[in-house]
Amino acid sequence: MGKTKDNQLSTTPTLISKGCFVQGIIESNVFMRVDGSIKGDLFIDEKLIVGEDGLIEGNIETNEIIVYGTVNGSVKAEFVNIKSSGKIIGELNTSTLHVEKGAIYLGSVAMKKNKIDTR
């Protein structure tokens, strides 16, 4: 995440491309898309999209997650959307859950009416 000439944080989205492998903790305050592989925990303030080729092995905290690929780990998010090609194996903590026909989810779900504290 860089700074502009006015010393303000830029809002350029983060992309982990197909074929890319990242290991470690990732923290970002902007939108992120994962089409590659990540082994480690993610703390994303905005939205996270896991593309069809995306694989995350680690825990995730974000405001919103849309999963087309695979997540192995716990997810804590206000909104969770698992698409038909998506798969989550792990614990979910959310206030809104949407699972399309054909999606795979293995684990436990904790749902709350109030906003989920992701940080």
DSSP file (Angstrom, degrees, kcal/mol; ACC not computed):
  #  RESIDUE AA STRUCTURE BP1 BP2  ACC     N-H-->O    O-->H-N    N-H-->O    O-->H-N    TCO  KAPPA ALPHA  PHI   PSI    X-CA   Y-CA   Z-CA
    1    1 A M              0   0    0      0, 0.0     2,-0.1     0, 0.0    10,-0.1   0.000 360.0 360.0 360.0 122.0    0.0    0.0    0.0
    2    2 A G        -     0   0    0     10,-0.1     8,-2.6     1,-0.0     2,-0.3  -0.421 360.0-115.8-104.6 179.0    1.6    3.2   -1.1
    3    3 A K  B     -A    9   0A   0      6,-0.2     6,-0.2    -2,-0.1     2,-0.1  -0.888  21.8-130.3-116.3 149.0    1.1    6.9   -0.5
    4    4 A T    >   -     0   0    0      4,-2.8     3,-1.9    -2,-0.3     6,-0.0  -0.261  39.8 -91.2 -84.0 178.5    0.1    9.6   -2.9
    5    5 A K  T 3  S+     0   0    0      1,-0.3    -1,-0.1     2,-0.1    -2,-0.0   0.818 128.8  57.8 -60.2 -30.8    1.9   12.9   -3.4
    6    6 A D  T 3  S-     0   0    0      2,-0.1    -1,-0.3     1,-0.0     3,-0.1   0.307 120.1-111.4 -83.5   9.9   -0.5   14.4   -0.8
    7    7 A N  S <  S+     0   0    0     -3,-1.9     2,-0.3     1,-0.3    -2,-0.1   0.747  74.5 136.2  66.1  27.3    0.7   11.8    1.7
    8    8 A Q        -     0   0    0      1,-0.0    -4,-2.8     0, 0.0    -1,-0.3  -0.782  63.1-100.1-101.1 149.5   -2.7   10.0    1.7
    9    9 A L  B     -A    3   0A   0     -2,-0.3    -6,-0.2    -6,-0.2     2,-0.1  -0.428  37.4-125.0 -66.9 138.9   -3.0    6.2    1.5
   10   10 A S        -     0   0    0     -8,-2.6    -1,-0.1    -2,-0.1    -7,-0.0  -0.485   6.9-146.7 -80.4 157.5   -3.8    4.9   -2.0
   11   11 A T        +     0   0    0     -2,-0.1    20,-0.2   -10,-0.1    -1,-0.1  -0.072  42.5 146.5-115.2  31.8   -6.8    2.7   -2.5
   12   12 A T        -     0   0    0    -10,-0.1    18,-0.1     1,-0.1   -10,-0.1  -0.543  52.1-115.7 -69.2 127.1   -5.4    0.5   -5.2
   13   13 A P        -     0   0    0      0, 0.0     2,-0.4     0, 0.0    19,-0.2  -0.202  23.8-121.8 -61.7 156.3   -6.8   -3.1   -4.8
   14   14 A T  E     -b   32   0B   0     17,-2.5    19,-2.6    16,-0.1     2,-0.4  -0.863  26.7-169.1-102.1 134.0   -4.5   -5.9   -4.1
   15   15 A L  E     -b   33   0B   0     -2,-0.4     2,-0.7    17,-0.2    19,-0.2  -0.988  15.8-165.3-127.2 125.8   -4.3   -8.9   -6.5
   16   16 A I  E     -b   34   0B   0     17,-2.5    19,-3.6    -2,-0.4    20,-1.1  -0.932  32.5-143.7-103.9 105.5   -2.5  -12.2   -5.8
   17   17 A S    >   -     0   0    0     -2,-0.7     3,-2.1    18,-0.2    20,-0.3  -0.192  23.6 -83.8 -74.4 159.2   -2.4  -13.6   -9.4
   18   18 A K  T 3  S+     0   0    0      1,-0.3    18,-0.2    18,-0.2    -1,-0.2  -0.368 119.5  28.5 -56.8 134.5   -2.8  -17.3  -10.5
   19   19 A G  T 3  S+     0   0    0      1,-0.3     2,-0.4    16,-0.3    -1,-0.3   0.260  95.7 115.8  93.4 -11.9    0.6  -19.0  -10.2
   20   20 A C    <   -     0   0    0     -3,-2.1    17,-2.7    -4,-0.0     2,-0.4  -0.740  47.7-162.2 -93.3 138.7    1.7  -16.7   -7.3
   21   21 A F  E     -j   37   0C   0     -2,-0.4     2,-0.4    15,-0.2    17,-0.2  -0.986   7.1-175.6-122.8 128.3    2.3  -18.2   -3.9
   22   22 A V  E     -j   38   0C   0     15,-2.6    17,-2.6    -2,-0.4     2,-0.4  -0.975   4.2-168.1-124.1 136.1    2.5  -16.0   -0.7
   23   23 A Q  E     +j   39   0C   0     -2,-0.4     2,-0.3    15,-0.2    17,-0.2  -0.989  47.9  38.8-125.2 131.6    3.3  -17.2    2.8
   24   24 A G  S    S-     0   0    0     15,-2.3     2,-0.4    -2,-0.4    -2,-0.1  -0.792  93.1 -36.5 131.0-173.4    2.8  -15.1    5.9
   25   25 A I        -     0   0    0     -2,-0.3     2,-0.5    15,-0.2    17,-0.2  -0.717  49.9-160.8 -89.3 133.1    0.4  -12.7    7.4
   26   26 A I  E     -c   42   0B   0     15,-2.7    17,-2.8    -2,-0.4     2,-0.4  -0.970   9.5-179.3-118.0 127.0   -1.4  -10.2    5.1
   27   27 A E  E     +c   43   0B   0     -2,-0.5     2,-0.3    15,-0.2    17,-0.2  -0.991  11.5 160.2-123.6 132.1   -3.0   -7.0    6.4
   28   28 A S  E     -c   44   0B   0     15,-2.5    17,-2.7    -2,-0.4    18,-0.2  -0.996  35.7-157.8-151.1 144.4   -4.8   -4.6    4.0
   29   29 A N  S    S+     0   0    0     -2,-0.3     2,-0.3    15,-0.2    15,-0.1   0.286  78.9  67.8-102.7   9.9   -7.3   -1.8    4.4
   30   30 A V  S    S-     0   0    0      1,-0.1    16,-0.3    16,-0.1    15,-0.1  -0.792  98.1 -70.3-123.6 167.9   -8.4   -2.1    0.7
   31   31 A F        -     0   0    0     -2,-0.3   -17,-2.5   -20,-0.2     2,-0.4  -0.185  50.6-164.8 -52.9 142.4  -10.2   -4.6   -1.5
   32   32 A M  E     -bd  14  48B   0     15,-2.2    17,-2.4   -19,-0.2     2,-0.4  -0.998  12.8-165.5-138.3 141.2   -8.2   -7.8   -2.3
   33   33 A R  E     -bd  15  49B   0    -19,-2.6   -17,-2.5    -2,-0.4     2,-0.5  -0.990   7.1-159.3-125.1 135.5   -8.6  -10.6   -4.8
   34   34 A V  E     +bd  16  50B   0     15,-2.9    17,-2.5    -2,-0.4    20,-0.3  -0.952  29.6 150.8-118.5 114.1   -6.8  -14.0   -4.6
   35   35 A D  S    S+     0   0    0    -19,-3.6   -16,-0.3    -2,-0.5   -18,-0.2   0.401  71.4  52.1-113.0  -6.0   -6.4  -16.1   -7.7
   36   36 A G  S    S-     0   0    0    -20,-1.1    19,-2.2   -18,-0.2     2,-0.4   0.008  99.9 -72.0-104.0-147.7   -3.1  -17.7   -6.5
   37   37 A S  E     -jk  21  55C   0    -17,-2.7   -15,-2.6   -20,-0.3     2,-0.4  -0.945  36.6-173.6-121.9 137.8   -2.2  -19.4   -3.2
   38   38 A I  E     -jk  22  56C   0     17,-2.7    19,-3.0    -2,-0.4     2,-0.6  -0.997   8.3-169.1-129.3 131.1   -1.8  -18.0    0.3
   39   39 A K  E     +jk  23  57C   0    -17,-2.6   -15,-2.3    -2,-0.4     2,-0.3  -0.929  61.5  47.3-116.8 104.2   -0.6  -19.9    3.3
   40   40 A G  S    S-     0   0    0     17,-1.5     2,-0.2    -2,-0.6   -15,-0.2  -0.861  91.9 -54.8 149.6 174.9   -1.1  -17.6    6.3
   41   41 A D        -     0   0    0     -2,-0.3   -15,-2.7    17,-0.2     2,-0.4  -0.572  42.2-151.5 -88.0 146.5   -3.7  -15.4    8.0
   42   42 A L  E     -ce  26  60B   0     17,-2.7    19,-2.3    -2,-0.2     2,-0.5  -0.960  12.4-174.2-120.9 134.6   -5.5  -12.5    6.2
   43   43 A F  E     +ce  27  61B   0    -17,-2.8   -15,-2.5    -2,-0.4     2,-0.5  -0.896  17.4 170.8-126.3  97.9   -6.8   -9.3    7.8
   44   44 A I  E     -ce  28  62B   0     17,-2.6    19,-0.6    -2,-0.5   -15,-0.2  -0.946  23.7-160.1-117.4 119.6   -8.7   -7.4    5.2
   45   45 A D  E    S+     0   0B   0    -17,-2.7   -16,-0.2    -2,-0.5    -1,-0.1   0.866  79.4  27.8 -68.0 -36.8  -10.7   -4.3    6.2
   46   46 A E  E    S-     0   0B   0    -16,-0.3    17,-1.4     1,-0.2    18,-1.3   0.355 113.7 -29.7 -98.5-131.7  -12.9   -4.2    3.0
   47   47 A K  E     - e   0  64B   0     16,-0.2   -15,-2.2    15,-0.1     2,-0.4  -0.654  46.7-160.8 -95.2 145.4  -13.9   -7.0    0.7
   48   48 A L  E     -de  32  65B   0     16,-2.5    18,-2.4    -2,-0.3     2,-0.5  -0.995   3.5-167.9-124.6 128.4  -12.0  -10.2   -0.2
   49   49 A I  E     -de  33  66B   0    -17,-2.4   -15,-2.9    -2,-0.4     2,-0.7  -0.974   7.6-159.2-115.7 128.7  -12.7  -12.3   -3.2
   50   50 A V  E     -de  34  67B   0     16,-2.7    18,-3.2    -2,-0.5    19,-1.2  -0.922  22.9-143.7-104.5 107.7  -11.2  -15.8   -3.6
   51   51 A G    >   -     0   0    0    -17,-2.5     3,-1.8    -2,-0.7    19,-0.3  -0.065  30.1 -92.3 -66.8 170.6  -11.2  -16.6   -7.3
   52   52 A E  T 3  S+     0   0    0      1,-0.3    -1,-0.1    17,-0.2   -17,-0.1   0.815 130.2  40.8 -55.7 -34.7  -11.9  -20.1   -8.7
   53   53 A D  T 3  S+     0   0    0     16,-0.1    -1,-0.3   -19,-0.0     2,-0.2   0.432  94.7 114.8 -91.9  -0.1   -8.2  -20.9   -8.8
   54   54 A G    <   -     0   0    0     -3,-1.8    16,-2.4   -20,-0.3     2,-0.4  -0.450  42.0-175.0 -76.8 142.9   -7.6  -19.2   -5.4
   55   55 A L  E     -kl  37  70C   0    -19,-2.2   -17,-2.7    14,-0.2     2,-0.5  -0.983   4.0-175.2-138.4 123.8   -6.5  -21.2   -2.3
   56   56 A I  E     -kl  38  71C   0     14,-2.2    16,-3.2    -2,-0.4     2,-0.7  -0.983   5.6-173.9-121.6 122.7   -6.2  -19.8    1.2
   57   57 A E  E     +kl  39  72C   0    -19,-3.0   -17,-1.5    -2,-0.5     2,-0.3  -0.850  59.5  52.7-113.3  92.1   -4.8  -21.9    4.0
   58   58 A G  S    S-     0   0    0     14,-1.2     2,-0.2    -2,-0.7   -17,-0.2  -0.938  91.5 -60.0 163.8 175.9   -5.2  -19.8    7.0
   59   59 A N        -     0   0    0     -2,-0.3   -17,-2.7    14,-0.2     2,-0.4  -0.585  44.9-153.8 -88.3 148.4   -7.7  -17.7    9.1
   60   60 A I  E     -ef  42  75B   0     14,-2.8    16,-2.6    -2,-0.2     2,-0.4  -0.973  15.6-177.5-128.6 134.6   -9.5  -14.8    7.6
   61   61 A E  E     +ef  43  76B   0    -19,-2.3   -17,-2.6    -2,-0.4     2,-0.3  -0.988  31.1 132.2-127.0 121.8  -10.9  -11.6    9.1
   62   62 A T  E     -ef  44  77B   0     14,-2.1    16,-0.6    -2,-0.4   -17,-0.2  -0.961  61.7-114.3-157.6 167.5  -12.7   -9.2    6.7
   63   63 A N  E    S+     0   0B   0    -17,-1.4    16,-1.9   -19,-0.6    15,-0.8   0.915 100.7   6.9 -74.3 -44.9  -15.9   -7.3    6.3
   64   64 A E  E     -ef  47  79B   0    -18,-1.3   -16,-2.5    14,-0.2     2,-0.4  -1.000  64.5-171.0-143.0 137.2  -17.1   -9.3    3.3
   65   65 A I  E     -ef  48  80B   0     14,-2.2    16,-2.2    -2,-0.3     2,-0.5  -0.997   5.6-169.6-132.1 135.0  -15.8  -12.4    1.6
   66   66 A I  E     -ef  49  81B   0    -18,-2.4   -16,-2.7    -2,-0.4     2,-0.6  -0.992  15.0-158.5-120.0 123.7  -16.9  -14.0   -1.7
   67   67 A V  E     +ef  50  82B   0     14,-2.9    16,-2.5    -2,-0.5    19,-0.3  -0.905  34.7 149.1-115.1 113.6  -15.5  -17.5   -2.3
   68   68 A Y  S    S+     0   0    0    -18,-3.2   -17,-0.2    -2,-0.6    -1,-0.2   0.576  78.6  35.9-102.5 -22.7  -15.3  -19.1   -5.8
   69   69 A G  S    S-     0   0    0    -19,-1.2    18,-2.2    17,-0.1     2,-0.4   0.276 104.5 -55.8-104.6-134.3  -12.2  -21.1   -4.8
   70   70 A T  E     -lm  55  87C   0    -16,-2.4   -14,-2.2   -19,-0.3     2,-0.4  -0.957  34.5-174.9-127.4 135.1  -11.0  -22.8   -1.6
   71   71 A V  E     -lm  56  88C   0     16,-2.5    18,-2.8    -2,-0.4     2,-0.6  -0.994   2.6-172.7-126.0 123.5  -10.5  -21.6    2.0
   72   72 A N  E     +lm  57  89C   0    -16,-3.2   -14,-1.2    -2,-0.4     2,-0.3  -0.894  59.5  46.8-113.3  97.7   -9.1  -24.0    4.6
   73   73 A G  S    S-     0   0    0     16,-1.9   -14,-0.2    -2,-0.6     2,-0.2  -0.876  94.7 -52.2 154.6 173.4   -9.4  -22.1    7.9
   74   74 A S        -     0   0    0     -2,-0.3   -14,-2.8    16,-0.2     2,-0.4  -0.487  45.0-154.0 -78.9 147.9  -11.7  -20.1   10.0
   75   75 A V  E     -fg  60  92B   0     16,-3.0    18,-2.5   -16,-0.2     2,-0.5  -0.987  11.6-175.2-126.0 126.9  -13.6  -17.1    8.5
   76   76 A K  E     +fg  61  93B   0    -16,-2.6   -14,-2.1    -2,-0.4     2,-0.3  -0.961  30.7 136.9-121.0 110.4  -14.8  -14.1   10.6
   77   77 A A  E     -f   62   0B   0     16,-2.1    18,-0.5    -2,-0.5    19,-0.3  -0.995  59.6-128.1-154.7 150.5  -16.8  -11.7    8.4
   78   78 A E  E    S+     0   0B   0    -15,-0.8    18,-1.3   -16,-0.6    17,-1.3   0.921 104.0  26.6 -63.7 -45.0  -19.9   -9.6    8.4
   79   79 A F  E     -fh  64  96B   0    -16,-1.9   -14,-2.2    16,-0.2     2,-0.4  -0.984  68.0-174.3-125.2 129.3  -21.0  -11.1    5.0
   80   80 A V  E     +fh  65  97B   0     16,-2.5    18,-2.5    -2,-0.4     2,-0.4  -0.992   3.2 179.8-123.8 127.7  -20.0  -14.6    3.7
   81   81 A N  E     -fh  66  98B   0    -16,-2.2   -14,-2.9    -2,-0.4     2,-0.7  -0.962   7.3-168.1-130.4 112.9  -21.0  -15.7    0.2
   82   82 A I  E     -fh  67  99B   0     16,-3.0    18,-2.8    -2,-0.4    21,-0.2  -0.899  16.0-149.8-103.7 113.4  -19.9  -19.1   -1.0
   83   83 A K    >   -     0   0    0    -16,-2.5     3,-2.1    -2,-0.7    21,-0.3  -0.223  33.1 -93.4 -77.2 170.1  -20.5  -19.5   -4.8
   84   84 A S  T 3  S+     0   0    0      1,-0.3    -1,-0.1    19,-0.1   -16,-0.1   0.767 128.2  44.3 -58.9 -28.5  -21.3  -22.8   -6.5
   85   85 A S  T 3  S+     0   0    0    -18,-0.1    -1,-0.3    18,-0.1   -17,-0.1   0.455  98.5 105.3 -91.9  -1.8  -17.6  -23.5   -7.2
   86   86 A G    <   -     0   0    0     -3,-2.1    18,-2.3   -19,-0.3     2,-0.3  -0.373  46.7-170.4 -86.9 158.6  -16.5  -22.4   -3.7
   87   87 A K  E     -mn  70 104C   0    -18,-2.2   -16,-2.5    16,-0.2     2,-0.4  -0.968   4.6-176.0-148.4 128.0  -15.4  -24.5   -0.8
   88   88 A I  E     -mn  71 105C   0     16,-2.2    18,-2.4    -2,-0.3     2,-0.5  -0.996   2.4-173.8-124.8 128.8  -14.8  -23.5    2.9
   89   89 A I  E     +mn  72 106C   0    -18,-2.8   -16,-1.9    -2,-0.4     2,-0.3  -0.950  55.1  44.1-120.0 107.7  -13.4  -26.0    5.4
   90   90 A G  S    S-     0   0    0     16,-2.4     2,-0.3    -2,-0.5   -16,-0.2  -0.921  93.1 -36.9 150.0-176.4  -13.4  -24.4    8.9
   91   91 A E        -     0   0    0     -2,-0.3   -16,-3.0    16,-0.2     2,-0.4  -0.577  46.8-154.2 -82.4 137.6  -15.4  -22.3   11.3
   92   92 A L  E     -gi  75 109B   0     16,-2.9    18,-2.7    -2,-0.3     2,-0.4  -0.940  12.1-177.2-112.9 135.1  -17.6  -19.4   10.2
   93   93 A N  E     +gi  76 110B   0    -18,-2.5   -16,-2.1    -2,-0.4     2,-0.3  -0.944  34.0 127.8-128.6 108.5  -18.5  -16.5   12.3
   94   94 A T  E     - i   0 111B   0     16,-2.3    18,-1.6    -2,-0.4   -16,-0.2  -0.932  57.7-139.7-152.9 167.6  -20.8  -14.1   10.4
   95   95 A S  S    S+     0   0    0    -17,-1.3     2,-0.4   -18,-0.5   -16,-0.2   0.575  96.6  37.7-107.6 -18.1  -24.1  -12.2   10.5
   96   96 A T  E     -h   79   0B   0    -18,-1.3   -16,-2.5   -19,-0.3     2,-0.4  -0.984  66.2-179.4-136.7 125.3  -25.0  -13.0    6.9
   97   97 A L  E     -h   80   0B   0     -2,-0.4     2,-0.4   -18,-0.2   -16,-0.2  -0.987   4.1-180.0-128.2 128.3  -24.4  -16.3    5.1
   98   98 A H  E     -h   81   0B   0    -18,-2.5   -16,-3.0    -2,-0.4     2,-0.5  -0.993   3.6-177.5-127.0 125.0  -25.3  -17.1    1.5
   99   99 A V  E     -h   82   0B   0     -2,-0.4   -16,-0.2   -18,-0.2     2,-0.1  -0.976  15.5-145.3-125.8 118.4  -24.4  -20.5    0.0
  100  100 A E    >   -     0   0    0    -18,-2.8     3,-2.0    -2,-0.5     2,-0.1  -0.434  36.6 -86.3 -78.4 155.5  -25.2  -21.3   -3.6
  101  101 A K  T 3  S+     0   0    0      1,-0.3    -1,-0.1    -2,-0.1     3,-0.1  -0.393 117.9  27.7 -57.9 131.2  -26.3  -24.7   -4.8
  102  102 A G  T 3  S+     0   0    0      1,-0.4    -1,-0.3    -2,-0.1   -19,-0.1   0.168  90.6 126.6  98.5 -16.9  -23.1  -26.9   -5.4
  103  103 A A    <   -     0   0    0     -3,-2.0     2,-0.5   -21,-0.2    -1,-0.4  -0.344  53.0-136.0 -70.1 156.3  -21.0  -25.0   -2.9
  104  104 A I  E     +n   87   0C   0    -18,-2.3   -16,-2.2   -21,-0.3     2,-0.4  -0.963  25.0 172.0-119.3 130.5  -19.2  -27.0   -0.3
  105  105 A Y  E     +n   88   0C   0     -2,-0.5     2,-0.5   -18,-0.2   -16,-0.2  -0.971   4.1 177.1-137.6 124.5  -19.0  -26.1    3.4
  106  106 A L  E     +n   89   0C   0    -18,-2.4   -16,-2.4    -2,-0.4     2,-0.3  -0.980  48.8  46.4-125.1 116.9  -17.5  -28.3    6.2
  107  107 A G  S    S-     0   0    0     -2,-0.5     2,-0.3   -18,-0.2   -16,-0.2  -0.969  85.4 -51.4 151.2-165.3  -17.4  -26.9    9.7
  108  108 A S        -     0   0    0     -2,-0.3   -16,-2.9     2,-0.0     2,-0.4  -0.775  39.4-148.2-109.0 154.2  -19.4  -25.0   12.3
  109  109 A V  E     -i   92   0B   0     -2,-0.3     2,-0.5   -18,-0.2   -16,-0.2  -0.982   9.0-171.5-124.9 131.2  -21.3  -21.7   11.9
  110  110 A A  E     -i   93   0B   0    -18,-2.7   -16,-2.3    -2,-0.4     2,-0.4  -0.985  14.7-171.4-118.2 118.7  -21.9  -19.0   14.5
  111  111 A M  E     -i   94   0B   0     -2,-0.5     2,-0.3   -18,-0.2   -16,-0.2  -0.909   4.7-173.6-116.2 140.0  -24.3  -16.4   13.4
  112  112 A K        -     0   0    0    -18,-1.6     4,-0.1    -2,-0.4    -2,-0.0  -0.957  26.3-142.7-128.5 146.9  -25.1  -13.1   15.2
  113  113 A K  S    S+     0   0    0     -2,-0.3    -1,-0.1     2,-0.1     3,-0.1   0.846  84.8  71.7 -73.4 -34.9  -27.7  -10.4   14.4
  114  114 A N  S    S-     0   0    0      1,-0.2    -2,-0.2     0, 0.0     0, 0.0  -0.331 104.1 -75.3 -80.2 163.5  -25.3   -7.6   15.5
  115  115 A K        -     0   0    0      1,-0.1     2,-0.4    -2,-0.1    -1,-0.2  -0.294  49.2-119.9 -57.9 137.3  -22.3   -6.5   13.5
  116  116 A I        -     0   0    0    -53,-0.1     2,-0.9    -4,-0.1   -38,-0.1  -0.674  18.2-130.6 -81.7 130.7  -19.3   -8.9   13.7
  117  117 A D        +     0   0    0     -2,-0.4    -1,-0.0     1,-0.2   -54,-0.0  -0.743  29.9 175.0 -83.7 106.5  -16.2   -7.3   15.1
  118  118 A T              0   0    0     -2,-0.9    -1,-0.2     1,-0.1   -42,-0.1   0.408 360.0 360.0 -94.9   2.1  -13.5   -8.2   12.6
  119  119 A R              0   0    0    -76,-0.0    -1,-0.1   -57,-0.0    -2,-0.1   0.330 360.0 360.0-142.5 360.0  -10.7   -6.2   14.3
